[in-house]
Amino acid sequence: MSEYKKSFNRRALVVYGITLAFAIGCVIQILNLSIRQRPLFSGDPKYCLDKTQPDWENNPLAKDPNCRCVVTKNDIIPVRGDILDDQGNILASDFTVFDVVIDGRKLRPDTVKTKKGTFVNDTLYVSKSRKISRANKEEVNKFIGELADKFYFHFRHKFPHPKDYYRKRLNEAILEYKNVDILKSNLLSENTLVNSEDTAFIRSLPLLLDNCPKKCLGFPSYFKRIYPYGELAKRFIGTVPPGARSGLELTFDDYLSGINGAQKMLYIDGIRVPSEQFSHPRDGANIHTTLNLRMQNIVYEALMDKLYQMGAQWGCAVVMEVESGEIKAIVNLKKHENERGKTGYFEIFNHAFRQECEPGSTFKLASLLTYLEKVPNDTAKAYLLCGCEIAKHFEKDGKKFRTTCGKVDGALGSRHRFGKPIEIFQRSLNEGTGTMIFDAFNCNYKAYLSALDSMGITQPLVTQLGTVGAPKIIRDTKLMRTFYITTWGGFNMAPIQTLTYFNGVANNGKMMVPKFVSYISEQDKVVEVFPNIVIKEKMTRKDVITRAKKYLEAVVTGPYGTARTYKDSIPHFAGKTGTRDILVEKENGWGYVKNRNSISFCGYFPTEKPKYTMIVYIYDVQGMSAPAVQLFYTIAKRITSLETTDLLQEIDKSEGIKNTQYLNLMR
């Protein structure tokens, strides 16, 4: 018994000694790592080549073959902020999409060791109730075919792959034990994407079930910018493909993009060691626009119908709230053949902001304002409608001014007679308008331009979407050229600029900058509010604005108005029509084409208390401005109906009328 104890004690002593030696070794190694090699593991620049620093190639450690430590940085990309309409509907958002990967290496048969020997388990665990031996090739191939069919029928509307594609990829993964990409989301496409619903479907398939013994399924994830409403406001919102941002995605990129996070990584003797230097990413802020999605849809559908009906080259329409200058809808559609060979109208260019065409007769409002400012008693004035009075001003040009003296103007009778300024404006007569301006300014063209400048009409327009340069009106020109400028054009002007000064008239002379973004928020907290910006508190005198409104109303309600077809329409509206020959390149240079026009209408509604101003502009069509007026009326009617419906719903929710201003709606 004594001998047994001695033997036990010796063995215990050996074990104790080994344990103690191991413990001492651990302590020594810990001290070595924490003291001697601490600078190495902390990324000390004396010992580590920091590739995150600029000009690291010239660091002596870069040429040292014995350098054991390299520092790199992994950027952590933040989630891009959302873009929303005025009701909180998401117009653009980051969306997680996936690739589908099957790692066939994890499906290799297991080698099992038992007391009876070693054998290979070649079973495919398809599900709890179904197991297939790889030796049964017919059954395996049948299963792969079934799986390929399920993939094909689920993804056939998104991806163009045939059934054989899926069978081939699954064969490589299951039979050849390869790491295979089954599907890859196309970040440049709106359709060829794998979303969370798709991944849930794949997880329900045999062999790929979550509870299967072999975890071979992988879903590498990415952020994809999604625009839930497709073409609606596409040019306004913009896009974020690499190097080609536009719209709000470009101008508010600093807010939307957030701040990258980062973590430095140490590679010591080829082993990756996370560094303590870590910064969390800051997600992008949310942009709350002034856009109203339902109004946007109304304008989009109405403009689309009209463009198809007329076969126009392009068209745009913008709705602005009078008092605030907020843009409630902006649509830009251009005829285009897409990648599928289909010709239609798509949001390609922001035509509302482009100075690519002349304003047409809508510019007569600008001339009218300068005229009324110079002529306090315009009702006492009368001018020959045919333009005979103005012809003498252009004798120096060497060109005979063409008048229409004695010609009959349709059902309106002879134009060789005197008419009041309000009739000239209603009929949109070029010669009569020119006569008015030259009479008011005593042929002083520079004084006329100064009047336009003082009202802010000819100034650059600085908006949240960018700056629109000043209309390039010729300031040192021949008299004949000045006639064109005072009446309809001879220069280019963006539709948004026309809308801005029309809105100023509707707003009793207060001209507002078009506003596109109301505020910025982060995690439901408002961090920045954008005020309404005023261009001119008073474009001109109050009496000038009051008289100008009567002229605009007369275009619709007057006996000679170019929009008099809608004099009894509901809602009542006021505005000015515009028609202009388009300028095209010919064999002998640029010239106007008489049978190809741009047509427009700019105005406000309802007339009694203007709430919205709108411009519609259609390019390259035949005929005069009547279709533009019809489009304006259609949109105005639908917006008014929309707001009336909303109002009645609010009344219903409140269980009765609590404000007398709504009483008339219920009678």
C-alpha positions as CSV (number, residue, x, y, z in Angstrom):
1,M,0.0,0.0,0.0
2,S,2.9,2.3,0.9
3,E,4.5,1.6,-2.5
4,Y,1.2,2.5,-4.3
5,K,1.0,5.9,-2.5
6,K,4.6,6.7,-3.5
7,S,3.8,5.8,-7.1
8,F,0.7,8.0,-7.0
9,N,2.6,10.9,-5.5
10,R,5.3,10.7,-8.1
11,R,2.7,10.7,-10.9
12,A,0.8,13.6,-9.2
13,L,4.1,15.5,-8.9
14,V,4.8,15.0,-12.6
15,V,1.3,16.3,-13.6
16,Y,1.7,19.2,-11.2
17,G,5.1,20.0,-12.7
18,I,3.8,19.9,-16.2
19,T,0.9,22.1,-15.3
20,L,3.1,24.6,-13.5
21,A,5.5,24.7,-16.5
22,F,2.6,25.3,-18.8
23,A,1.2,28.0,-16.6
24,I,4.6,29.7,-16.4
25,G,5.0,29.5,-20.1
26,C,1.5,31.1,-20.6
27,V,2.5,33.9,-18.1
28,I,5.7,34.5,-20.0
29,Q,3.9,34.6,-23.3
30,I,1.3,37.0,-21.9
31,L,4.0,39.3,-20.6
32,N,5.8,39.0,-23.9
33,L,2.7,40.0,-25.8
34,S,1.6,42.7,-23.4
35,I,5.0,44.3,-22.9
36,R,7.6,43.4,-25.4
37,Q,5.3,43.0,-28.4
38,R,2.6,45.5,-27.3
39,P,3.8,48.1,-29.8
40,L,3.5,45.6,-32.6
41,F,-0.1,44.6,-31.8
42,S,-1.1,48.2,-31.2
43,G,0.0,49.2,-34.7
44,D,2.9,51.4,-33.6
45,P,4.3,53.1,-36.7
46,K,7.8,52.2,-35.7
47,Y,7.0,48.5,-36.3
48,C,3.9,48.5,-38.5
49,L,3.5,49.7,-42.1
50,D,0.3,51.8,-42.0
51,K,-1.2,51.6,-45.5
52,T,-4.0,54.0,-44.4
53,Q,-1.6,56.9,-44.4
54,P,-0.9,59.0,-47.5
55,D,2.5,58.4,-49.3
56,W,2.9,55.1,-47.4
57,E,4.9,53.7,-50.3
58,N,7.9,55.9,-49.2
59,N,7.9,54.5,-45.7
60,P,11.1,52.6,-45.0
61,L,9.0,49.7,-43.7
62,A,7.5,49.3,-47.2
63,K,10.9,48.1,-48.4
64,D,11.8,46.0,-45.3
65,P,11.3,42.3,-46.1
66,N,11.3,41.6,-42.3
67,C,8.3,43.8,-41.6
68,R,5.9,41.7,-39.7
69,C,3.0,44.1,-39.3
70,V,0.8,45.8,-41.9
71,V,-2.1,48.1,-41.1
72,T,-5.1,48.4,-43.4
73,K,-8.6,49.9,-43.1
74,N,-12.0,48.5,-43.9
75,D,-14.6,51.2,-44.7
76,I,-18.1,50.6,-43.2
77,I,-20.6,52.1,-45.7
78,P,-23.6,53.9,-44.0
79,V,-27.2,53.5,-45.1
80,R,-28.1,56.3,-47.5
81,G,-30.9,58.6,-46.4
82,D,-34.5,58.4,-47.7
83,I,-36.2,61.0,-49.9
84,L,-39.9,61.5,-49.0
85,D,-42.8,63.5,-50.3
86,D,-44.8,66.0,-48.2
87,Q,-46.9,63.2,-46.6
88,G,-44.0,61.0,-45.7
89,N,-44.3,58.6,-48.6
90,I,-40.9,57.2,-49.6
91,L,-39.7,58.3,-53.0
92,A,-36.2,56.9,-52.8
93,S,-34.6,54.5,-50.2
94,D,-31.8,52.1,-49.7
95,F,-33.0,48.5,-50.0
96,T,-31.1,45.4,-49.1
97,V,-30.6,43.0,-52.0
98,F,-28.7,39.7,-52.1
99,D,-26.7,37.3,-54.2
100,V,-27.4,33.6,-53.9
101,V,-24.4,31.4,-53.3
102,I,-24.3,27.6,-52.6
103,D,-21.0,26.4,-51.1
104,G,-20.8,22.9,-52.5
105,R,-17.6,22.3,-50.5
106,K,-19.8,21.8,-47.4
107,L,-21.8,19.1,-49.2
108,R,-18.8,16.8,-49.5
109,P,-19.5,13.3,-48.2
110,D,-18.4,12.8,-44.6
111,T,-15.7,10.2,-43.6
112,V,-17.0,8.4,-40.5
113,K,-14.8,6.3,-38.2
114,T,-16.3,3.5,-36.1
115,K,-15.1,0.5,-34.3
116,K,-15.9,-1.5,-37.3
117,G,-13.8,0.6,-39.6
118,T,-14.0,3.8,-41.7
119,F,-16.7,4.4,-44.2
120,V,-18.0,7.4,-46.4
121,N,-21.4,8.8,-45.7
122,D,-22.6,9.9,-49.2
123,T,-26.1,10.7,-48.2
124,L,-27.8,14.0,-49.3
125,Y,-30.1,15.1,-46.5
126,V,-32.7,16.8,-48.7
127,S,-35.2,17.1,-45.7
128,K,-36.0,15.3,-42.5
129,S,-38.2,12.8,-44.4
130,R,-36.1,12.5,-47.5
131,K,-32.6,11.3,-47.9
132,I,-30.8,10.4,-51.2
133,S,-27.7,8.3,-51.6
134,R,-25.3,9.8,-54.2
135,A,-24.8,6.3,-55.5
136,N,-28.4,6.5,-56.8
137,K,-27.5,8.9,-59.7
138,E,-30.9,8.7,-61.2
139,E,-32.5,9.9,-58.0
140,V,-29.9,12.6,-57.5
141,N,-30.4,14.0,-61.1
142,K,-34.1,13.9,-60.6
143,F,-33.8,15.9,-57.4
144,I,-31.4,18.5,-59.1
145,G,-34.0,18.8,-61.9
146,E,-36.8,19.5,-59.4
147,L,-34.7,22.1,-57.6
148,A,-33.8,23.8,-60.9
149,D,-37.5,23.9,-61.9
150,K,-38.3,25.7,-58.6
151,F,-35.6,28.3,-59.1
152,Y,-36.7,28.9,-62.7
153,F,-40.4,29.3,-62.0
154,H,-39.8,31.7,-59.1
155,F,-37.2,33.9,-60.8
156,R,-38.3,33.7,-64.5
157,H,-39.9,37.2,-64.3
158,K,-36.7,38.8,-62.9
159,F,-33.8,36.9,-64.4
160,P,-33.5,35.8,-68.1
161,H,-31.9,32.5,-67.3
162,P,-33.3,29.3,-68.8
163,K,-33.9,26.1,-66.8
164,D,-30.6,24.6,-68.0
165,Y,-28.7,27.4,-66.4
166,Y,-30.0,26.5,-63.0
167,R,-29.4,22.8,-63.6
168,K,-25.8,23.4,-64.6
169,R,-25.1,25.6,-61.6
170,L,-26.7,23.2,-59.2
171,N,-24.7,20.3,-60.7
172,E,-21.5,22.2,-60.1
173,A,-22.4,22.8,-56.4
174,I,-24.0,19.4,-55.5
175,L,-22.0,17.0,-57.7
176,E,-18.7,18.8,-58.2
177,Y,-18.5,20.4,-54.7
178,K,-17.8,23.9,-56.0
179,N,-18.6,27.3,-54.4
180,V,-21.2,28.5,-57.0
181,D,-23.0,31.9,-57.5
182,I,-26.5,30.8,-58.5
183,L,-27.8,34.4,-58.9
184,K,-26.3,37.8,-58.6
185,S,-28.4,41.0,-58.2
186,N,-27.8,43.6,-60.8
187,L,-27.4,46.9,-59.0
188,L,-27.9,48.9,-62.2
189,S,-31.3,47.3,-62.8
190,E,-34.7,47.8,-61.2
191,N,-35.8,44.2,-61.8
192,T,-33.0,41.7,-61.7
193,L,-32.7,41.8,-57.9
194,V,-33.0,39.2,-55.2
195,N,-34.9,40.6,-52.2
196,S,-35.8,39.2,-48.7
197,E,-38.9,37.5,-50.0
198,D,-36.8,35.6,-52.5
199,T,-34.3,34.5,-49.9
200,A,-37.2,33.2,-47.7
201,F,-38.4,31.2,-50.7
202,I,-35.0,29.7,-51.3
203,R,-34.7,28.8,-47.6
204,S,-37.8,26.7,-48.0
205,L,-36.4,24.6,-50.7
206,P,-35.1,21.0,-50.2
207,L,-31.5,20.7,-49.2
208,L,-31.4,24.4,-48.5
209,L,-33.7,24.4,-45.5
210,D,-32.5,26.1,-42.4
211,N,-32.8,22.9,-40.4
212,C,-30.8,20.7,-42.9
213,P,-27.5,19.4,-41.4
214,K,-25.4,20.9,-44.2
215,K,-25.4,24.7,-44.1
216,C,-24.3,25.4,-47.6
217,L,-26.5,28.4,-48.4
218,G,-25.1,32.0,-48.4
219,F,-26.7,35.4,-49.2
220,P,-24.0,38.2,-49.6
221,S,-26.0,41.4,-49.2
222,Y,-25.7,44.9,-50.7
223,F,-27.6,48.2,-50.6
224,K,-29.5,49.1,-53.7
225,R,-31.2,52.4,-54.3
226,I,-34.9,51.8,-54.9
227,Y,-37.5,54.2,-56.4
228,P,-40.8,52.6,-55.5
229,Y,-42.9,54.8,-57.9
230,G,-40.7,54.2,-60.9
231,E,-40.9,57.1,-63.4
232,L,-42.8,59.4,-61.1
233,A,-40.6,62.5,-60.4
234,K,-37.6,60.5,-61.6
235,R,-35.6,63.5,-62.9
236,F,-36.5,65.5,-59.8
237,I,-35.4,62.8,-57.4
238,G,-32.4,61.9,-59.5
239,T,-30.3,58.7,-59.5
240,V,-27.2,57.5,-57.9
241,P,-25.4,55.2,-60.3
242,P,-21.6,55.4,-60.0
243,G,-20.3,58.8,-61.1
244,A,-23.7,59.9,-62.6
245,R,-25.8,61.4,-59.8
246,S,-28.5,63.9,-60.7
247,G,-31.5,65.7,-59.2
248,L,-31.9,65.8,-55.4
249,E,-29.6,62.7,-55.2
250,L,-26.8,65.1,-56.4
251,T,-27.6,68.4,-54.9
252,F,-28.3,66.9,-51.4
253,D,-25.7,64.2,-51.6
254,D,-23.8,65.6,-48.6
255,Y,-26.9,65.0,-46.4
256,L,-28.0,61.7,-48.0
257,S,-24.7,59.9,-48.1
258,G,-23.9,60.1,-44.4
259,I,-20.4,59.5,-43.0
260,N,-18.4,56.3,-43.5
261,G,-17.3,54.2,-40.6
262,A,-14.0,52.5,-40.5
263,Q,-12.0,49.8,-38.6
264,K,-8.3,49.4,-38.9
265,M,-7.1,45.8,-39.3
266,L,-3.6,44.5,-38.4
267,Y,-2.0,41.7,-40.4
268,I,0.8,40.3,-38.1
269,D,2.8,37.5,-39.6
270,G,-0.2,37.1,-42.0
271,I,-2.7,36.7,-39.2
272,R,-5.6,39.2,-39.2
273,V,-6.0,41.0,-35.9
274,P,-8.8,43.6,-35.4
275,S,-7.6,46.9,-34.1
276,E,-9.2,48.9,-31.3
277,Q,-9.4,51.9,-33.7
278,F,-13.0,51.7,-34.8
279,S,-15.5,54.3,-35.8
280,H,-19.2,53.7,-36.3
281,P,-20.8,54.8,-39.6
282,R,-23.3,57.7,-39.5
283,D,-26.3,56.9,-41.7
284,G,-27.5,59.6,-44.1
285,A,-30.2,62.1,-43.3
286,N,-33.7,62.0,-44.8
287,I,-34.8,64.6,-47.3
288,H,-38.4,65.8,-46.9
289,T,-39.5,67.3,-50.2
290,T,-42.4,69.6,-51.0
291,L,-43.6,67.2,-53.6
292,N,-47.1,65.7,-53.2
293,L,-47.2,62.2,-54.6
294,R,-50.9,62.2,-55.5
295,M,-50.6,65.5,-57.4
296,Q,-47.4,64.2,-59.1
297,N,-49.4,61.2,-60.3
298,I,-52.2,63.4,-61.6
299,V,-49.8,65.6,-63.6
300,Y,-47.8,62.6,-64.9
301,E,-50.8,60.8,-66.2
302,A,-52.4,63.9,-67.8
303,L,-49.2,65.0,-69.5
304,M,-48.4,61.5,-70.7
305,D,-51.8,61.2,-72.3
306,K,-51.5,64.5,-74.0
307,L,-48.0,63.8,-75.4
308,Y,-49.1,60.4,-76.8
309,Q,-52.2,62.1,-78.3
310,M,-50.1,64.8,-80.0
311,G,-46.9,62.9,-80.8
312,A,-44.8,65.6,-79.2
313,Q,-41.1,65.4,-78.9
314,W,-41.2,66.3,-75.2
315,G,-43.3,68.1,-72.5
316,C,-43.1,69.3,-69.0
317,A,-45.5,70.5,-66.3
318,V,-44.9,72.1,-62.9
319,V,-47.3,72.9,-60.1
320,M,-46.3,75.5,-57.5
321,E,-48.0,76.6,-54.3
322,V,-48.7,80.3,-54.6
323,E,-47.9,81.6,-51.1
324,S,-44.9,79.4,-50.2
325,G,-43.4,78.7,-53.6
326,E,-43.4,75.0,-52.8
327,I,-43.3,72.7,-55.9
328,K,-46.0,70.2,-55.5
329,A,-45.5,68.4,-58.8
330,I,-42.9,68.4,-61.6
331,V,-43.0,66.2,-64.6
332,N,-40.6,66.0,-67.5
333,L,-41.3,63.5,-70.3
334,K,-39.3,63.0,-73.5
335,K,-39.9,60.6,-76.4
336,H,-37.3,57.9,-76.2
337,E,-36.5,54.4,-77.3
338,N,-35.5,52.4,-74.2
339,E,-33.1,49.5,-74.0
340,R,-35.9,47.0,-74.9
341,G,-36.6,48.8,-78.1
342,K,-39.9,50.3,-76.9
343,T,-40.6,53.9,-77.9
344,G,-42.4,55.9,-75.2
345,Y,-42.2,58.9,-73.0
346,F,-39.7,58.7,-70.1
347,E,-38.2,61.0,-67.5
348,I,-34.8,61.7,-69.1
349,F,-34.1,65.4,-69.0
350,N,-35.3,68.1,-66.5
351,H,-36.8,70.2,-69.3
352,A,-38.4,72.6,-66.8
353,F,-34.9,73.8,-65.9
354,R,-33.4,73.8,-69.3
355,Q,-33.2,77.0,-71.4
356,E,-33.7,75.1,-74.7
357,C,-36.6,76.9,-76.2
358,E,-38.3,80.3,-76.4
359,P,-41.1,81.1,-74.0
360,G,-43.6,82.1,-76.7
361,S,-46.5,84.5,-75.9
362,T,-46.5,83.7,-72.2
363,F,-43.7,86.3,-72.1
364,K,-46.4,88.9,-73.0
365,L,-47.2,89.0,-69.3
366,A,-43.7,90.3,-68.6
367,S,-44.1,93.0,-71.2
368,L,-47.6,93.8,-69.9
369,L,-46.3,94.4,-66.4
370,T,-43.7,96.9,-67.7
371,Y,-46.4,98.6,-69.8
372,L,-48.9,98.9,-66.9
373,E,-46.2,100.3,-64.8
374,K,-45.6,103.1,-67.3
375,V,-49.2,103.6,-68.2
376,P,-51.5,104.3,-65.1
377,N,-54.6,104.6,-67.2
378,D,-54.4,101.8,-69.7
379,T,-58.2,101.8,-70.3
380,A,-57.9,105.1,-72.0
381,K,-55.5,103.8,-74.6
382,A,-56.2,102.2,-78.0
383,Y,-53.9,100.8,-80.7
384,L,-54.3,99.5,-84.2
385,L,-54.6,95.8,-84.0
386,C,-52.8,95.2,-87.3
387,G,-49.5,96.8,-86.3
388,C,-49.6,99.6,-88.8
389,E,-48.6,102.1,-86.1
390,I,-45.4,100.2,-85.3
391,A,-44.2,99.6,-88.8
392,K,-42.5,103.0,-89.0
393,H,-40.2,102.0,-86.1
394,F,-38.4,99.4,-88.2
395,E,-37.6,101.3,-91.4
396,K,-33.9,101.4,-90.4
397,D,-33.7,97.6,-90.5
398,G,-33.9,97.6,-94.3
399,K,-36.7,95.1,-93.9
400,K,-40.3,95.9,-94.6
401,F,-42.3,95.1,-91.5
402,R,-45.1,92.8,-92.5
403,T,-48.5,93.9,-91.2
404,T,-51.9,92.4,-91.6
405,C,-53.8,95.6,-92.4
406,G,-57.2,94.9,-93.8
407,K,-57.0,91.1,-93.3
408,V,-59.9,89.3,-91.6
409,D,-59.1,87.5,-88.3
410,G,-61.5,84.7,-88.5
411,A,-64.9,85.3,-86.8
412,L,-63.4,88.4,-85.0
413,G,-63.6,90.6,-88.1
414,S,-61.1,93.0,-89.5
415,R,-57.8,93.7,-87.7
416,H,-57.5,97.1,-89.3
417,R,-59.1,98.9,-86.4
418,F,-58.3,100.2,-82.9
419,G,-58.5,98.0,-79.9
420,K,-57.9,98.4,-76.2
421,P,-54.8,96.9,-74.6
422,I,-56.9,94.2,-72.8
423,E,-58.2,93.0,-76.2
424,I,-54.7,92.9,-77.7
425,F,-53.6,90.8,-74.7
426,Q,-56.6,88.5,-75.0
427,R,-56.0,87.9,-78.6
428,S,-52.2,87.6,-78.1
429,L,-51.5,90.0,-81.0
430,N,-47.8,90.4,-81.6
431,E,-48.0,93.7,-83.5
432,G,-50.4,95.2,-81.0
433,T,-48.2,94.2,-78.1
434,G,-45.1,95.7,-79.7
435,T,-47.0,98.9,-80.4
436,M,-48.0,99.1,-76.7
437,I,-44.4,98.7,-75.5
438,F,-42.9,101.1,-77.9
439,D,-45.5,103.7,-77.1
440,A,-45.1,103.3,-73.3
441,F,-41.3,103.5,-73.4
442,N,-41.0,106.0,-76.3
443,C,-38.9,103.5,-78.3
444,N,-36.4,103.2,-75.5
445,Y,-35.6,99.5,-75.5
446,K,-33.0,99.8,-72.7
447,A,-35.6,101.4,-70.4
448,Y,-37.9,98.4,-71.2
449,L,-35.1,96.0,-70.2
450,S,-34.4,97.9,-67.0
451,A,-38.1,97.5,-66.1
452,L,-37.9,93.8,-66.6
453,D,-34.7,93.6,-64.5
454,S,-36.2,95.6,-61.7
455,M,-39.0,93.0,-61.4
456,G,-36.6,90.1,-61.2
457,I,-37.9,88.5,-64.4
458,T,-34.6,88.5,-66.2
459,Q,-32.4,87.5,-63.2
460,P,-30.8,84.1,-62.6
461,L,-32.9,81.7,-60.6
462,V,-31.1,80.0,-57.7
463,T,-32.9,77.0,-56.4
464,Q,-32.3,73.9,-54.3
465,L,-32.0,71.9,-57.5
466,G,-29.4,74.2,-59.0
467,T,-29.1,77.6,-60.7
468,V,-30.9,78.5,-63.9
469,G,-29.0,81.3,-65.6
470,A,-30.5,84.6,-66.6
471,P,-32.5,84.5,-69.9
472,K,-30.0,85.5,-72.6
473,I,-32.0,88.5,-73.9
474,I,-30.0,90.5,-76.4
475,R,-29.4,93.9,-74.9
476,D,-27.7,95.7,-77.8
477,T,-29.8,94.8,-80.8
478,K,-31.6,96.1,-83.9
479,L,-35.1,97.4,-83.5
480,M,-36.6,94.5,-85.4
481,R,-35.1,92.1,-82.9
482,T,-36.5,94.1,-80.0
483,F,-40.0,93.6,-81.4
484,Y,-39.6,89.9,-81.1
485,I,-38.3,90.1,-77.6
486,T,-41.2,92.3,-76.3
487,T,-43.8,90.0,-77.8
488,W,-42.8,86.3,-77.7
489,G,-39.1,85.5,-77.7
490,G,-36.0,85.8,-79.7
491,F,-34.3,84.3,-76.6
492,N,-34.5,81.1,-74.5
493,M,-36.1,80.9,-71.1
494,A,-36.6,77.9,-68.9
495,P,-40.3,77.0,-68.1
496,I,-39.5,77.2,-64.3
497,Q,-38.5,80.9,-64.8
498,T,-41.8,81.7,-66.5
499,L,-43.7,79.9,-63.7
500,T,-41.8,81.9,-61.1
501,Y,-42.9,85.4,-62.2
502,F,-46.4,84.2,-63.0
503,N,-46.6,82.9,-59.4
504,G,-45.4,86.4,-58.3
505,V,-48.4,88.0,-59.9
506,A,-50.7,85.4,-58.4
507,N,-49.1,86.1,-55.0
508,N,-49.9,89.8,-55.2
509,G,-46.5,90.8,-56.4
510,K,-44.4,88.7,-54.0
511,M,-42.1,86.6,-56.1
512,M,-40.9,83.4,-54.4
513,V,-38.0,81.1,-55.2
514,P,-39.3,77.6,-56.2
515,K,-38.9,75.4,-53.2
516,F,-38.2,71.7,-53.4
517,V,-37.1,70.6,-50.0
518,S,-38.9,71.5,-46.7
519,Y,-36.6,70.0,-44.1
520,I,-33.9,67.4,-43.2
521,S,-34.4,64.8,-40.5
522,E,-32.2,62.2,-38.8
523,Q,-33.9,59.4,-36.8
524,D,-37.2,61.2,-36.7
525,K,-35.6,64.3,-35.5
526,V,-35.7,67.5,-37.6
527,V,-32.1,68.8,-37.9
528,E,-32.6,71.6,-40.5
529,V,-35.5,73.5,-41.8
530,F,-35.4,75.4,-45.1
531,P,-37.3,78.7,-45.1
532,N,-39.3,80.1,-48.0
533,I,-37.1,82.5,-49.9
534,V,-38.4,85.7,-51.4
535,I,-36.9,87.0,-54.7
536,K,-38.9,90.2,-54.7
537,E,-41.2,91.4,-51.9
538,K,-42.9,93.7,-54.5
539,M,-42.3,93.0,-58.2
540,T,-44.1,96.2,-59.0
541,R,-46.9,98.5,-57.6
542,K,-50.0,96.9,-56.2
543,D,-52.3,98.6,-58.8
544,V,-50.1,97.1,-61.6
545,I,-50.6,93.6,-60.2
546,T,-54.3,94.1,-59.7
547,R,-54.7,95.2,-63.3
548,A,-52.5,92.5,-64.7
549,K,-54.7,89.9,-63.0
550,K,-57.7,91.3,-64.8
551,Y,-55.8,90.8,-68.1
552,L,-55.0,87.2,-67.2
553,E,-58.6,86.5,-66.3
554,A,-59.7,88.0,-69.6
555,V,-57.7,85.5,-71.5
556,V,-60.2,82.9,-70.2
557,T,-63.4,84.9,-69.6
558,G,-63.1,87.7,-72.2
559,P,-64.9,87.7,-75.6
560,Y,-61.5,87.5,-77.5
561,G,-59.6,85.3,-75.1
562,T,-57.4,82.6,-76.5
563,A,-58.7,80.3,-73.7
564,R,-62.3,81.5,-73.7
565,T,-63.6,77.9,-74.3
566,Y,-63.1,77.4,-70.6
567,K,-64.8,80.6,-69.3
568,D,-67.4,78.7,-67.4
569,S,-65.2,75.9,-66.2
570,I,-64.8,74.8,-62.6
571,P,-62.4,75.6,-61.1
572,H,-62.0,79.1,-62.6
573,F,-58.5,79.8,-63.7
574,A,-56.5,82.6,-65.3
575,G,-53.3,82.7,-67.3
576,K,-51.7,83.2,-70.7
577,T,-51.4,81.0,-73.8
578,G,-48.1,80.7,-75.7
579,T,-47.3,79.4,-79.2
580,R,-43.9,79.6,-80.9
581,D,-42.4,78.2,-84.1
582,I,-39.5,75.9,-83.1
583,L,-36.0,76.6,-84.3
584,V,-34.3,73.7,-86.1
585,E,-31.1,73.2,-88.0
586,K,-31.5,73.3,-91.8
587,E,-29.1,72.8,-94.7
588,N,-28.4,76.5,-94.9
589,G,-28.3,77.1,-91.2
590,W,-30.8,77.5,-88.4
591,G,-34.4,78.6,-89.0
592,Y,-37.9,78.5,-87.8
593,V,-40.4,75.9,-89.0
594,K,-44.0,77.2,-89.3
595,N,-45.8,73.9,-88.9
596,R,-43.8,72.8,-85.9
597,N,-44.6,74.6,-82.7
598,S,-44.0,74.7,-79.0
599,I,-47.3,75.4,-77.1
600,S,-47.8,76.4,-73.5
601,F,-50.1,77.8,-70.9
602,C,-49.1,79.3,-67.6
603,G,-51.6,80.5,-65.0
604,Y,-53.1,80.0,-61.6
605,F,-56.3,78.6,-60.0
606,P,-58.7,79.1,-58.5
607,T,-59.1,82.7,-59.8
608,E,-60.9,84.0,-56.8
609,K,-58.1,83.1,-54.3
610,P,-55.1,81.6,-56.2
611,K,-53.6,78.6,-54.5
612,Y,-51.6,77.0,-57.2
613,T,-49.7,78.3,-60.2
614,M,-48.9,75.9,-63.1
615,I,-47.1,75.8,-66.4
616,V,-47.6,73.2,-69.1
617,Y,-45.2,73.2,-72.0
618,I,-45.3,70.9,-75.0
619,Y,-42.6,70.9,-77.7
620,D,-42.8,70.1,-81.4
621,V,-46.4,69.7,-82.3
622,Q,-48.7,71.1,-84.9
623,G,-51.4,73.7,-84.2
624,M,-51.9,76.4,-81.6
625,S,-52.1,76.5,-77.8
626,A,-55.6,75.0,-77.3
627,P,-54.3,71.5,-76.3
628,A,-52.0,73.2,-73.6
629,V,-55.0,75.0,-72.2
630,Q,-57.0,71.7,-72.1
631,L,-54.1,70.0,-70.3
632,F,-53.9,72.8,-67.8
633,Y,-57.6,72.6,-67.1
634,T,-57.6,68.8,-66.8
635,I,-54.8,68.9,-64.2
636,A,-56.4,71.8,-62.3
637,K,-59.8,70.1,-62.2
638,R,-58.3,66.8,-60.9
639,I,-56.2,68.6,-58.2
640,T,-59.2,70.5,-57.0
641,S,-61.3,67.3,-56.9
642,L,-58.5,65.6,-54.9
643,E,-58.4,68.4,-52.3
644,T,-62.2,68.5,-52.1
645,T,-62.3,64.8,-51.4
646,D,-59.6,65.1,-48.7
647,L,-61.6,67.9,-47.1
648,L,-64.8,65.9,-47.0
649,Q,-63.0,63.0,-45.5
650,E,-61.6,65.2,-42.8
651,I,-65.1,66.5,-42.1
652,D,-66.4,63.0,-41.8
653,K,-63.6,62.1,-39.3
654,S,-64.4,65.0,-37.2
655,E,-68.1,64.0,-36.8
656,G,-69.4,67.2,-38.2
657,I,-68.4,70.6,-39.3
658,K,-66.4,72.7,-36.8
659,N,-65.5,75.6,-39.1
660,T,-68.1,77.7,-41.0
661,Q,-65.8,78.0,-44.1
662,Y,-66.8,74.4,-45.0
663,L,-70.6,75.0,-44.8
664,N,-71.1,75.7,-48.5
665,L,-69.5,72.3,-49.4
666,M,-72.3,70.5,-47.6
667,R,-75.2,72.3,-49.2
